[in-house]
Amino acid sequence: MYQSSKLFEGIKPEELKRILVCIKAYEKSYSKNSYIILQGDKVTSFGVVMAGSVDIVKENIYGNRRLITTIEKDMIFAESLVAAGWDESPISAVAKENCRVLFIPLDRLLIMCSSSCSFHNKLIINLIEMLATKNLLLTQKLDYLTSRTTRERIAKYFIDTANRNGKTTIKIPYNRNQLAEYLGVDRSVLSRELSKLKSEGILEFDKNTFHIVDVHSLSRFYS
Protein backbone atom coordinates (compact mmCIF):
# COMPACT_ATOMS: atom_id res chain seq x y z
CA MET A 1 0.00 0.00 0.00
CA TYR A 2 3.02 2.31 0.46
CA GLN A 3 4.88 1.38 -2.70
CA SER A 4 3.75 4.37 -4.79
CA SER A 5 5.91 6.81 -2.81
CA LYS A 6 9.43 7.44 -4.08
CA LEU A 7 10.56 7.15 -0.45
CA PHE A 8 9.96 3.39 -0.65
CA GLU A 9 11.17 2.87 -4.21
CA GLY A 10 13.28 -0.28 -4.64
CA ILE A 11 12.13 -1.83 -1.37
CA LYS A 12 10.08 -5.02 -1.45
CA PRO A 13 6.73 -5.08 0.43
CA GLU A 14 7.95 -7.62 2.98
CA GLU A 15 11.14 -5.60 3.56
CA LEU A 16 9.16 -2.38 3.95
CA LYS A 17 6.86 -3.98 6.48
CA ARG A 18 9.85 -5.05 8.57
CA ILE A 19 11.57 -1.67 8.49
CA LEU A 20 8.42 0.31 9.33
CA VAL A 21 7.99 -1.82 12.44
CA CYS A 22 11.68 -1.44 13.27
CA ILE A 23 11.65 2.37 13.07
CA LYS A 24 8.25 2.61 14.82
CA ALA A 25 6.44 4.36 11.98
CA TYR A 26 2.73 4.96 12.55
CA GLU A 27 -0.32 6.18 10.62
CA LYS A 28 -2.94 8.81 11.45
CA SER A 29 -6.00 10.03 9.57
CA TYR A 30 -7.17 13.64 9.45
CA SER A 31 -10.39 15.29 8.33
CA LYS A 32 -10.41 18.27 5.95
CA ASN A 33 -9.10 21.54 7.48
CA SER A 34 -7.78 19.86 10.64
CA TYR A 35 -4.27 20.59 11.88
CA ILE A 36 -1.57 17.99 11.41
CA ILE A 37 1.15 20.30 12.74
CA LEU A 38 0.33 23.49 14.59
CA GLN A 39 2.75 26.40 14.38
CA GLY A 40 4.78 26.31 17.59
CA ASP A 41 4.65 22.52 17.95
CA LYS A 42 7.73 20.43 18.59
CA VAL A 43 7.99 18.06 15.61
CA THR A 44 9.83 14.75 16.02
CA SER A 45 8.59 12.76 12.99
CA PHE A 46 8.25 13.67 9.33
CA GLY A 47 5.16 12.73 7.35
CA VAL A 48 4.45 10.87 4.14
CA VAL A 49 1.07 11.72 2.59
CA MET A 50 -0.53 8.35 1.82
CA ALA A 51 -3.94 9.72 0.78
CA GLY A 52 -5.29 13.23 0.20
CA SER A 53 -3.09 16.35 0.36
CA VAL A 54 -1.67 18.76 2.93
CA ASP A 55 -1.23 22.55 2.85
CA ILE A 56 1.86 24.00 4.47
CA VAL A 57 0.94 27.47 5.74
CA LYS A 58 2.38 30.36 7.74
CA GLU A 59 0.01 32.02 10.20
CA ASN A 60 0.19 35.36 12.00
CA ILE A 61 -1.18 36.36 15.39
CA TYR A 62 -4.44 37.48 13.78
CA GLY A 63 -5.12 34.03 12.35
CA ASN A 64 -4.37 34.98 8.74
CA ARG A 65 -2.81 32.24 6.65
CA ARG A 66 -0.27 32.43 3.83
CA LEU A 67 0.14 29.34 1.68
CA ILE A 68 3.72 28.16 1.31
CA THR A 69 3.14 24.97 -0.67
CA THR A 70 0.85 21.97 -1.04
CA ILE A 71 2.10 18.47 -0.29
CA GLU A 72 0.39 15.92 -2.50
CA LYS A 73 -0.02 12.16 -2.20
CA ASP A 74 3.26 10.22 -1.83
CA MET A 75 5.24 13.36 -0.97
CA ILE A 76 6.95 14.08 2.36
CA PHE A 77 6.74 17.06 4.72
CA ALA A 78 8.29 18.35 7.97
CA GLU A 79 11.53 16.46 7.34
CA SER A 80 13.59 19.69 7.50
CA LEU A 81 11.97 20.68 10.81
CA VAL A 82 12.88 17.35 12.35
CA ALA A 83 16.41 17.32 10.95
CA ALA A 84 17.04 20.87 12.16
CA GLY A 85 15.83 19.96 15.65
CA TRP A 86 13.80 23.14 16.09
CA ASP A 87 11.88 23.35 19.35
CA GLU A 88 8.99 25.19 17.71
CA SER A 89 7.65 24.71 14.20
CA PRO A 90 7.55 28.00 12.21
CA ILE A 91 4.76 26.62 9.99
CA SER A 92 1.49 24.74 10.27
CA ALA A 93 0.43 21.70 8.24
CA VAL A 94 -3.29 21.54 7.51
CA ALA A 95 -5.30 18.77 5.84
CA LYS A 96 -6.42 20.21 2.50
CA GLU A 97 -8.90 17.33 2.26
CA ASN A 98 -9.48 14.14 4.23
CA CYS A 99 -6.07 12.57 4.34
CA ARG A 100 -3.93 9.80 5.80
CA VAL A 101 -0.35 10.37 6.90
CA LEU A 102 2.44 7.92 7.72
CA PHE A 103 4.77 9.39 10.34
CA ILE A 104 8.41 8.30 10.49
CA PRO A 105 10.66 9.22 13.44
CA LEU A 106 13.82 10.54 11.78
CA ASP A 107 16.12 9.53 14.64
CA ARG A 108 14.94 5.90 14.35
CA LEU A 109 15.42 5.98 10.58
CA LEU A 110 18.97 7.34 10.70
CA ILE A 111 20.21 4.92 13.38
CA MET A 112 21.00 1.59 11.74
CA CYS A 113 19.96 -1.50 13.66
CA SER A 114 22.36 -4.39 14.35
CA SER A 115 21.26 -6.28 11.22
CA SER A 116 22.22 -3.29 8.98
CA CYS A 117 19.62 -4.21 6.34
CA SER A 118 20.40 -3.12 2.79
CA PHE A 119 16.83 -1.91 2.38
CA HIS A 120 17.29 0.36 5.41
CA ASN A 121 20.16 1.99 3.53
CA LYS A 122 17.94 2.27 0.45
CA LEU A 123 15.27 4.09 2.47
CA ILE A 124 17.84 6.64 3.67
CA ILE A 125 19.14 7.15 0.11
CA ASN A 126 15.58 7.69 -1.16
CA LEU A 127 14.99 10.27 1.58
CA ILE A 128 18.13 12.18 0.61
CA GLU A 129 17.05 12.20 -3.05
CA MET A 130 13.61 13.53 -2.09
CA LEU A 131 15.22 16.24 0.05
CA ALA A 132 17.39 17.27 -2.89
CA THR A 133 14.33 17.47 -5.14
CA LYS A 134 12.43 19.61 -2.64
CA ASN A 135 15.43 21.92 -2.36
CA LEU A 136 15.40 22.43 -6.13
CA LEU A 137 11.67 23.17 -6.05
CA LEU A 138 12.20 25.77 -3.33
CA THR A 139 14.92 27.34 -5.49
CA GLN A 140 12.42 27.49 -8.36
CA LYS A 141 9.85 29.17 -6.14
CA LEU A 142 12.40 31.78 -5.10
CA ASP A 143 12.97 32.43 -8.80
CA TYR A 144 9.23 33.00 -9.27
CA LEU A 145 9.02 35.41 -6.34
CA THR A 146 11.96 37.48 -7.58
CA SER A 147 10.61 37.77 -11.14
CA ARG A 148 9.61 41.31 -12.07
CA THR A 149 6.16 40.77 -13.54
CA THR A 150 3.14 38.58 -12.86
CA ARG A 151 3.35 37.18 -16.40
CA GLU A 152 6.94 36.08 -15.81
CA ARG A 153 5.92 34.30 -12.61
CA ILE A 154 3.03 32.55 -14.37
CA ALA A 155 5.21 31.54 -17.32
CA LYS A 156 7.98 30.11 -15.14
CA TYR A 157 5.55 28.21 -12.91
CA PHE A 158 3.65 26.56 -15.75
CA ILE A 159 6.71 25.78 -17.87
CA ASP A 160 8.56 24.25 -14.90
CA THR A 161 5.48 22.24 -13.91
CA ALA A 162 4.97 21.04 -17.49
CA ASN A 163 8.63 20.00 -17.72
CA ARG A 164 8.40 18.01 -14.49
CA ASN A 165 5.25 16.23 -15.66
CA GLY A 166 6.44 15.74 -19.23
CA LYS A 167 3.24 17.14 -20.75
CA THR A 168 1.67 20.47 -21.60
CA THR A 169 -1.68 19.70 -19.96
CA ILE A 170 -1.31 19.84 -16.20
CA LYS A 171 -3.54 19.82 -13.15
CA ILE A 172 -2.21 22.06 -10.40
CA PRO A 173 -2.96 21.60 -6.66
CA TYR A 174 -4.09 25.22 -6.20
CA ASN A 175 -7.25 27.24 -6.68
CA ARG A 176 -6.88 30.88 -7.84
CA ASN A 177 -6.44 32.29 -4.34
CA GLN A 178 -3.82 29.68 -3.49
CA LEU A 179 -1.95 30.11 -6.78
CA ALA A 180 -1.86 33.87 -6.19
CA GLU A 181 -0.45 33.28 -2.69
CA TYR A 182 2.09 30.79 -4.00
CA LEU A 183 3.33 33.20 -6.68
CA GLY A 184 3.19 36.20 -4.36
CA VAL A 185 0.76 38.25 -6.47
CA ASP A 186 -2.67 39.80 -6.01
CA ARG A 187 -5.58 37.48 -6.88
CA SER A 188 -7.23 40.02 -9.22
CA VAL A 189 -3.94 40.69 -11.02
CA LEU A 190 -3.37 36.95 -11.48
CA SER A 191 -6.89 36.41 -12.87
CA ARG A 192 -6.50 39.33 -15.26
CA GLU A 193 -3.15 38.04 -16.54
CA LEU A 194 -4.48 34.51 -17.00
CA SER A 195 -7.42 35.90 -18.98
CA LYS A 196 -5.01 37.83 -21.22
CA LEU A 197 -2.91 34.71 -21.84
CA LYS A 198 -6.08 32.84 -22.76
CA SER A 199 -7.29 35.54 -25.15
CA GLU A 200 -3.85 35.58 -26.78
CA GLY A 201 -4.11 31.85 -27.43
CA ILE A 202 -1.18 30.97 -25.17
CA LEU A 203 -3.04 29.21 -22.33
CA GLU A 204 -6.30 27.35 -21.96
CA PHE A 205 -7.73 26.41 -18.58
CA ASP A 206 -10.72 25.02 -16.78
CA LYS A 207 -10.61 25.46 -13.00
CA ASN A 208 -7.21 24.04 -11.97
CA THR A 209 -6.45 22.18 -15.21
CA PHE A 210 -4.25 24.13 -17.62
CA HIS A 211 -3.06 23.47 -21.16
CA ILE A 212 -0.12 25.35 -22.66
CA VAL A 213 -1.27 25.96 -26.22
CA ASP A 214 1.74 27.98 -27.37
CA VAL A 215 4.88 26.90 -25.51
CA HIS A 216 7.12 29.16 -27.61
CA SER A 217 5.13 32.31 -26.79
CA LEU A 218 4.96 31.47 -23.08
CA SER A 219 8.70 30.75 -23.02
CA ARG A 220 9.40 34.32 -24.16
CA PHE A 221 8.53 35.43 -20.64
CA TYR A 222 10.82 32.86 -19.04
CA SER A 223 13.93 34.97 -18.56
C-alpha positions as CSV (number, residue, x, y, z in Angstrom):
1,M,0.0,0.0,0.0
2,Y,3.0,2.3,0.5
3,Q,4.9,1.4,-2.7
4,S,3.7,4.4,-4.8
5,S,5.9,6.8,-2.8
6,K,9.4,7.4,-4.1
7,L,10.6,7.1,-0.5
8,F,10.0,3.4,-0.6
9,E,11.2,2.9,-4.2
10,G,13.3,-0.3,-4.6
11,I,12.1,-1.8,-1.4
12,K,10.1,-5.0,-1.5
13,P,6.7,-5.1,0.4
14,E,7.9,-7.6,3.0
15,E,11.1,-5.6,3.6
16,L,9.2,-2.4,4.0
17,K,6.9,-4.0,6.5
18,R,9.9,-5.0,8.6
19,I,11.6,-1.7,8.5
20,L,8.4,0.3,9.3
21,V,8.0,-1.8,12.4
22,C,11.7,-1.4,13.3
23,I,11.6,2.4,13.1
24,K,8.3,2.6,14.8
25,A,6.4,4.4,12.0
26,Y,2.7,5.0,12.5
27,E,-0.3,6.2,10.6
28,K,-2.9,8.8,11.4
29,S,-6.0,10.0,9.6
30,Y,-7.2,13.6,9.4
31,S,-10.4,15.3,8.3
32,K,-10.4,18.3,6.0
33,N,-9.1,21.5,7.5
34,S,-7.8,19.9,10.6
35,Y,-4.3,20.6,11.9
36,I,-1.6,18.0,11.4
37,I,1.1,20.3,12.7
38,L,0.3,23.5,14.6
39,Q,2.8,26.4,14.4
40,G,4.8,26.3,17.6
41,D,4.6,22.5,17.9
42,K,7.7,20.4,18.6
43,V,8.0,18.1,15.6
44,T,9.8,14.8,16.0
45,S,8.6,12.8,13.0
46,F,8.2,13.7,9.3
47,G,5.2,12.7,7.4
48,V,4.4,10.9,4.1
49,V,1.1,11.7,2.6
50,M,-0.5,8.4,1.8
51,A,-3.9,9.7,0.8
52,G,-5.3,13.2,0.2
53,S,-3.1,16.3,0.4
54,V,-1.7,18.8,2.9
55,D,-1.2,22.5,2.8
56,I,1.9,24.0,4.5
57,V,0.9,27.5,5.7
58,K,2.4,30.4,7.7
59,E,0.0,32.0,10.2
60,N,0.2,35.4,12.0
61,I,-1.2,36.4,15.4
62,Y,-4.4,37.5,13.8
63,G,-5.1,34.0,12.3
64,N,-4.4,35.0,8.7
65,R,-2.8,32.2,6.6
66,R,-0.3,32.4,3.8
67,L,0.1,29.3,1.7
68,I,3.7,28.2,1.3
69,T,3.1,25.0,-0.7
70,T,0.8,22.0,-1.0
71,I,2.1,18.5,-0.3
72,E,0.4,15.9,-2.5
73,K,0.0,12.2,-2.2
74,D,3.3,10.2,-1.8
75,M,5.2,13.4,-1.0
76,I,6.9,14.1,2.4
77,F,6.7,17.1,4.7
78,A,8.3,18.4,8.0
79,E,11.5,16.5,7.3
80,S,13.6,19.7,7.5
81,L,12.0,20.7,10.8
82,V,12.9,17.4,12.3
83,A,16.4,17.3,10.9
84,A,17.0,20.9,12.2
85,G,15.8,20.0,15.6
86,W,13.8,23.1,16.1
87,D,11.9,23.4,19.4
88,E,9.0,25.2,17.7
89,S,7.7,24.7,14.2
90,P,7.5,28.0,12.2
91,I,4.8,26.6,10.0
92,S,1.5,24.7,10.3
93,A,0.4,21.7,8.2
94,V,-3.3,21.5,7.5
95,A,-5.3,18.8,5.8
96,K,-6.4,20.2,2.5
97,E,-8.9,17.3,2.3
98,N,-9.5,14.1,4.2
99,C,-6.1,12.6,4.3
100,R,-3.9,9.8,5.8
101,V,-0.4,10.4,6.9
102,L,2.4,7.9,7.7
103,F,4.8,9.4,10.3
104,I,8.4,8.3,10.5
105,P,10.7,9.2,13.4
106,L,13.8,10.5,11.8
107,D,16.1,9.5,14.6
108,R,14.9,5.9,14.3
109,L,15.4,6.0,10.6
110,L,19.0,7.3,10.7
111,I,20.2,4.9,13.4
112,M,21.0,1.6,11.7
113,C,20.0,-1.5,13.7
114,S,22.4,-4.4,14.3
115,S,21.3,-6.3,11.2
116,S,22.2,-3.3,9.0
117,C,19.6,-4.2,6.3
118,S,20.4,-3.1,2.8
119,F,16.8,-1.9,2.4
120,H,17.3,0.4,5.4
121,N,20.2,2.0,3.5
122,K,17.9,2.3,0.5
123,L,15.3,4.1,2.5
124,I,17.8,6.6,3.7
125,I,19.1,7.1,0.1
126,N,15.6,7.7,-1.2
127,L,15.0,10.3,1.6
128,I,18.1,12.2,0.6
129,E,17.1,12.2,-3.1
130,M,13.6,13.5,-2.1
131,L,15.2,16.2,0.0
132,A,17.4,17.3,-2.9
133,T,14.3,17.5,-5.1
134,K,12.4,19.6,-2.6
135,N,15.4,21.9,-2.4
136,L,15.4,22.4,-6.1
137,L,11.7,23.2,-6.1
138,L,12.2,25.8,-3.3
139,T,14.9,27.3,-5.5
140,Q,12.4,27.5,-8.4
141,K,9.8,29.2,-6.1
142,L,12.4,31.8,-5.1
143,D,13.0,32.4,-8.8
144,Y,9.2,33.0,-9.3
145,L,9.0,35.4,-6.3
146,T,12.0,37.5,-7.6
147,S,10.6,37.8,-11.1
148,R,9.6,41.3,-12.1
149,T,6.2,40.8,-13.5
150,T,3.1,38.6,-12.9
151,R,3.3,37.2,-16.4
152,E,6.9,36.1,-15.8
153,R,5.9,34.3,-12.6
154,I,3.0,32.5,-14.4
155,A,5.2,31.5,-17.3
156,K,8.0,30.1,-15.1
157,Y,5.5,28.2,-12.9
158,F,3.6,26.6,-15.8
159,I,6.7,25.8,-17.9
160,D,8.6,24.3,-14.9
161,T,5.5,22.2,-13.9
162,A,5.0,21.0,-17.5
163,N,8.6,20.0,-17.7
164,R,8.4,18.0,-14.5
165,N,5.3,16.2,-15.7
166,G,6.4,15.7,-19.2
167,K,3.2,17.1,-20.8
168,T,1.7,20.5,-21.6
169,T,-1.7,19.7,-20.0
170,I,-1.3,19.8,-16.2
171,K,-3.5,19.8,-13.2
172,I,-2.2,22.1,-10.4
173,P,-3.0,21.6,-6.7
174,Y,-4.1,25.2,-6.2
175,N,-7.3,27.2,-6.7
176,R,-6.9,30.9,-7.8
177,N,-6.4,32.3,-4.3
178,Q,-3.8,29.7,-3.5
179,L,-2.0,30.1,-6.8
180,A,-1.9,33.9,-6.2
181,E,-0.5,33.3,-2.7
182,Y,2.1,30.8,-4.0
183,L,3.3,33.2,-6.7
184,G,3.2,36.2,-4.4
185,V,0.8,38.2,-6.5
186,D,-2.7,39.8,-6.0
187,R,-5.6,37.5,-6.9
188,S,-7.2,40.0,-9.2
189,V,-3.9,40.7,-11.0
190,L,-3.4,36.9,-11.5
191,S,-6.9,36.4,-12.9
192,R,-6.5,39.3,-15.3
193,E,-3.2,38.0,-16.5
194,L,-4.5,34.5,-17.0
195,S,-7.4,35.9,-19.0
196,K,-5.0,37.8,-21.2
197,L,-2.9,34.7,-21.8
198,K,-6.1,32.8,-22.8
199,S,-7.3,35.5,-25.1
200,E,-3.8,35.6,-26.8
201,G,-4.1,31.8,-27.4
202,I,-1.2,31.0,-25.2
203,L,-3.0,29.2,-22.3
204,E,-6.3,27.4,-22.0
205,F,-7.7,26.4,-18.6
206,D,-10.7,25.0,-16.8
207,K,-10.6,25.5,-13.0
208,N,-7.2,24.0,-12.0
209,T,-6.5,22.2,-15.2
210,F,-4.3,24.1,-17.6
211,H,-3.1,23.5,-21.2
212,I,-0.1,25.4,-22.7
213,V,-1.3,26.0,-26.2
214,D,1.7,28.0,-27.4
215,V,4.9,26.9,-25.5
216,H,7.1,29.2,-27.6
217,S,5.1,32.3,-26.8
218,L,5.0,31.5,-23.1
219,S,8.7,30.7,-23.0
220,R,9.4,34.3,-24.2
221,F,8.5,35.4,-20.6
222,Y,10.8,32.9,-19.0
223,S,13.9,35.0,-18.6
